[in-house]
Amino acid sequence: MEEYDDLSAGPAEDGTLDLSHNTWTVFPPELSQFSRTLLHLDFKNNSLTQVPECISCLALLQSLDVSLNQIEYIDKGIGQCIRLRSLNVSRNRLESLPNELSNCILLQTIFADQNRLTALPETLIDLIAISMIDVRDNHLKSIPLGLCRVPTLKTILCNGNNDLTVAPEHMRDDTVLLFHCLELQLKFKEVIAAKSNQKDELQIKAEELRDELNNATNCISELEKDIAALVWERPDEYIRRKERFVELVKFASDKIVFYWRLTKDAALKWWNDHKTHPEY
């Protein structure tokens, strides 16, 4: 087949392998044999449905063009292509890009227009060499706010994303205005985050103070019990209660003596009244 003829020829002297405008449906496993020489891979206008894990074998790859395919998935193995400088995935069916793209630290341009992207990886802000990102005509609702602070990034194209809320439609084709919108929202988010952190800290402090108050209340209750118990050990209280006790004992003793005498007198009277023998 003609496409296999192109593959068997291998990369050109400049490291380019052109497999474009064919009928490829999968990445051929034979690509791995060119891992030391393949620098530029052109797969545009085929019938590919994914960029598979085997892409990780091409560690020297500098540019990858898989535009005009039917790609729905890019494997995280692309993060192993640490020398990648240009990625073109335009006109496919992608709904997301892998977070591992941030490992391609030399990546300068990303063409991902006319896909089905709904969001971009937050990790894109870690790309230290990125200069241009094209995400026109997708389904994006937001883009990472931190992109406005990436010093090398000069252009973001995001027209044609009707649900994008980070900037008004008339400002999306002007990178300077777009960055201004992103910066304002980022600062607002940082202020809100700081206020939220303060609120959380105050709530934690309030809970700590509530616990301390409960502990103090319990301590006061215990102290009140101890004070009530110590009252019995105070000298004046002891003396007062002792005097009261002596008074009660004397009162009881007097009553006993009184009733003992009454009983004795009554017994003697009864005895005298009932004697049957004469007195001598």
VOGU-3710 file (C-alpha; in Angstrom, 3 decimals, decimal comma):
1> meeyddlsag> 0,000/0,000/0,000  1,127/3,523/-0,763  0,990/4,715/2,865  3,273/1,873/3,946  5,691/2,848/1,227  5,899/6,309/2,820  6,426/4,696/6,218  9,095/2,243/5,083  11,094/5,089/3,554  11,497/6,524/7,042
11> paedgtldls> 12,187/10,139/8,003  13,924/12,485/5,598  17,317/13,950/6,380  15,750/16,787/8,348  13,851/14,244/10,499  10,479/14,748/8,794  8,109/11,857/8,151  5,160/12,823/5,957  2,226/10,430/6,247  -0,418/13,030/5,406
21> hntwtvfppe> -3,347/12,702/2,988  -3,685/8,958/3,327  -6,079/6,490/4,920  -4,323/5,780/8,206  -6,785/4,815/10,956  -4,230/4,045/13,671  -0,672/4,998/14,521  1,531/2,288/12,966  3,651/0,495/15,591  6,612/0,719/13,188
31> lsqfsrtllh> 7,018/4,355/14,210  8,916/3,221/17,303  11,862/2,159/15,146  12,393/5,827/14,252  12,566/7,031/17,856  16,159/8,240/17,378  15,640/10,042/14,067  12,027/11,221/13,885  11,723/14,958/14,635  8,654/16,046/12,646
41> ldfknnsltq> 5,620/13,828/12,153  2,885/14,881/9,710  -0,292/12,825/9,969  -2,815/15,413/8,775  -5,857/14,494/6,690  -6,198/10,827/7,596  -8,798/8,829/9,554  -7,078/8,565/12,919  -9,359/8,312/15,971  -6,753/8,703/18,701
51> vpecisclal> -3,155/9,530/19,535  -2,190/6,338/21,390  0,248/5,593/24,194  2,982/4,616/21,717  3,543/8,326/21,032  5,614/8,264/24,223  8,361/6,380/22,322  9,071/9,443/20,184  11,026/11,366/22,803  12,893/13,454/20,187
61> lqsldvslnq> 9,735/14,571/18,381  9,626/18,353/17,883  6,404/18,784/15,909  3,256/16,715/15,562  0,516/17,481/13,042  -2,603/15,319/13,297  -5,073/17,900/12,016  -8,013/16,953/9,801  -8,617/13,561/11,387  -11,342/12,119/13,630
71> ieyidkgigq> -9,321/12,083/16,845  -11,331/11,889/20,070  -8,528/11,064/22,490  -4,880/11,941/23,097  -3,041/9,599/25,450  -1,132/11,046/28,403  1,990/9,483/26,875  2,368/12,642/24,827  3,854/14,139/27,971  6,943/12,019/27,286
81> cirlrslnvs> 7,631/14,036/24,128  9,618/16,547/26,137  11,177/18,164/23,037  7,824/18,844/21,383  7,582/22,445/20,192  4,474/22,440/17,996  1,228/20,504/18,348  -1,502/20,708/15,722  -4,745/18,875/16,524  -7,070/21,186/14,582
91> rnrleslpne> -10,295/19,922/13,035  -10,808/16,791/15,107  -13,347/15,626/17,698  -11,438/16,298/20,894  -13,389/17,205/24,017  -10,290/17,670/26,177  -6,514/17,888/26,112  -4,350/15,810/28,487  -2,938/17,489/31,587  0,405/15,891/30,764
101> lsncillqti> 0,957/18,435/27,993  2,552/20,563/30,713  5,478/18,106/30,677  6,321/19,264/27,162  8,226/22,225/28,579  9,502/23,383/25,172  6,019/23,514/23,634  5,543/26,852/21,863  2,348/26,536/19,815  -0,896/24,635/20,227
111> fadqnrltal> -3,403/24,554/17,373  -6,653/23,024/18,612  -9,288/24,987/16,706  -12,483/23,400/15,392  -12,795/20,630/17,953  -15,298/19,994/20,751  -13,217/21,231/23,662  -15,231/22,265/26,715  -12,254/23,227/28,881  -8,487/23,570/28,797
121> petlidliai> -6,116/21,965/31,319  -5,113/24,279/34,159  -1,623/22,814/33,752  -1,118/24,840/30,571  -0,004/27,717/32,783  3,133/25,670/33,549  4,348/25,802/29,947  7,368/28,081/30,148  7,864/28,521/26,379  4,290/28,685/25,067
131> smidvrdnhl> 3,691/31,640/22,755  0,426/30,885/20,942  -2,726/28,911/21,655  -5,472/28,597/19,046  -8,764/27,237/20,404  -11,209/28,927/18,064  -14,576/27,332/17,245  -14,882/24,962/20,178  -17,356/24,609/23,050  -15,240/26,270/25,702
141> ksiplglcrv> -16,978/27,729/28,737  -13,802/28,979/30,385  -10,046/29,084/29,995  -7,393/29,026/32,747  -7,198/32,544/34,191  -3,509/32,081/34,986  -2,642/32,089/31,279  -2,615/35,896/31,413  0,472/35,698/33,640  2,501/33,347/31,456
151> ptlktilcng> 5,258/35,722/30,268  5,953/33,988/26,942  2,306/33,729/25,840  1,559/36,430/23,267  -1,571/35,168/21,534  -4,727/33,319/22,484  -7,331/32,862/19,764  -10,711/31,888/21,186  -13,367/33,254/18,837  -16,300/30,989/18,071
161> nndltvapeh> -16,801/29,717/21,641  -20,341/30,908/22,234  -20,496/29,818/25,877  -17,189/31,390/26,885  -17,782/33,639/29,891  -14,325/35,001/30,699  -14,590/37,853/28,179  -17,249/39,564/26,036  -17,430/38,322/22,467  -16,045/41,538/20,983
171> mrddtvllfh> -12,921/41,234/23,177  -12,008/37,647/22,389  -10,123/38,459/19,190  -7,844/40,935/20,983  -5,296/39,148/23,143  -4,415/42,310/25,097  -8,046/42,919/26,051  -8,568/39,227/26,735  -5,557/39,153/29,065  -6,918/42,241/30,831
181> clelqlkfke> -10,230/40,447/31,449  -8,436/37,341/32,709  -6,226/39,410/35,024  -9,215/41,218/36,558  -11,022/37,943/37,183  -7,894/36,345/38,585  -7,390/39,206/41,044  -11,056/39,022/42,050  -10,730/35,271/42,561  -7,628/35,784/44,701
191> viaaksnqkd> -9,445/38,365/46,856  -12,429/36,063/47,275  -10,129/33,155/48,114  -8,344/35,283/50,721  -11,663/36,358/52,249  -12,840/32,764/52,235  -9,661/31,683/54,001  -10,155/34,436/56,590  -13,730/33,300/57,117  -12,599/29,710/57,587
201> elqikaeelr> -9,883/30,821/60,024  -12,370/32,930/62,020  -14,814/30,036/62,127  -12,105/27,716/63,422  -11,105/30,338/66,016  -14,744/30,744/67,074  -15,046/26,980/67,575  -11,839/26,978/69,619  -13,144/29,828/71,802  -16,455/28,005/72,232
211> delnnatnci> -14,595/24,918/73,400  -12,526/27,040/75,796  -15,716/28,646/77,152  -17,307/25,237/77,720  -14,162/24,029/79,465  -14,108/27,166/81,631  -17,786/26,675/82,529  -17,092/23,087/83,551  -14,110/24,228/85,621  -16,269/26,830/87,393
221> selekdiaal> -18,866/24,185/88,232  -16,184/21,927/89,685  -14,735/24,815/91,689  -18,169/25,662/93,096  -18,525/22,049/94,246  -15,066/22,177/95,838  -15,900/25,447/97,601  -19,130/23,979/98,956  -17,168/20,985/100,256  -14,498/23,192/101,815
231> vwerpdeyir> -17,105/25,131/103,805  -17,293/22,175/106,161  -13,579/22,529/106,836  -13,650/26,216/107,777  -12,958/26,755/111,556  -15,866/29,131/112,224  -18,294/26,856/110,436  -16,929/23,875/112,343  -17,270/25,688/115,694  -20,801/26,863/114,882
241> rkerfvelvk> -21,924/23,406/113,925  -20,169/21,883/116,963  -21,985/24,313/119,312  -25,253/23,464/117,640  -24,495/19,785/118,062  -23,706/20,260/121,781  -26,957/22,175/122,244  -28,903/19,376/120,605  -27,142/16,758/122,753  -27,877/18,747/125,979
251> fasdkivfyw> -31,498/19,255/124,922  -31,889/15,534/124,259  -30,133/14,684/127,542  -32,407/17,008/129,543  -35,467/15,524/127,908  -34,277/12,021/128,667  -33,635/12,909/132,332  -37,020/14,670/132,566  -38,937/11,752/131,131  -36,877/9,264/133,190
261> rltkdaalkw> -37,887/11,091/136,396  -41,512/11,222/135,336  -41,440/7,543/134,603  -39,744/6,775/137,931  -42,266/8,834/139,919  -45,159/7,226/138,094  -43,749/3,761/138,751  -43,262/4,470/142,488  -46,804/5,841/142,794  -48,211/2,785/141,043
271> wndhkthpey> -46,176/0,547/143,293  -47,389/2,304/146,420  -50,980/2,167/145,245  -50,887/-1,559/144,658  -48,983/-2,849/147,730  -50,841/-5,829/149,497  -48,704/-6,310/152,613  -48,481/-3,932/155,535  -45,583/-1,637/156,188  -43,331/-2,313/159,167
//
